[in-house]
Amino acid sequence: MKADDDVYLRLAPLASSLQPLPRVDLYYGFVIPCPSMNAFVHYMSGMGFILSWDLVEWIGRSNIPANNTYGPEDKLVGQWLNLGNKAKNRFSNKPRMYDYPGTNGRCSHELIPDTIAVHRLKKWEQWIDVLRFFNVTKQLQPSDLYSISFD
């Protein structure tokens, strides 16, 4: 998986969503443009996407990626896969992957319980809001190794 550093990922829901999917020729994420639900149009957002191991190996040895390296990585990966006639198994996990509320128009919506990924967490307040929503720090015990205060 490739993910941006401003994304909160919930690994258990992510793993559950992957369980029934094919293990080969897989391209999984949040398809762009935002209103689209068709995973075979354009590419998966750089917020976070998954490629099956066979696709990763193909990218490493194919001339298509080697000769096309300029541009945003998410868009490039989609172009490579299209040019190589790869990623027959494409899945866009909307609305469970999205931008933080109010940050990016139609790509954002309110936080929801079955979330997989929240993107565009640029401010500490946004991270705190997300961590609170999912009760992430509720069970943490005080420690000399870290300090967590949301007040």
ABEGO torsion letter per residue (X at the ends): XBBBAABBBBAAAAAAAAAABBABGBBBEBBOBAABABAABEBBBAAEBBBBAAAAAAAAABAAAAABABEBAAAAAAAAAAAAGBGABBBBBOAABBBBBGAAEAABBBBBAABABBBGBABAAAAAAAAAAAGAAAABBBBAABBBBAX
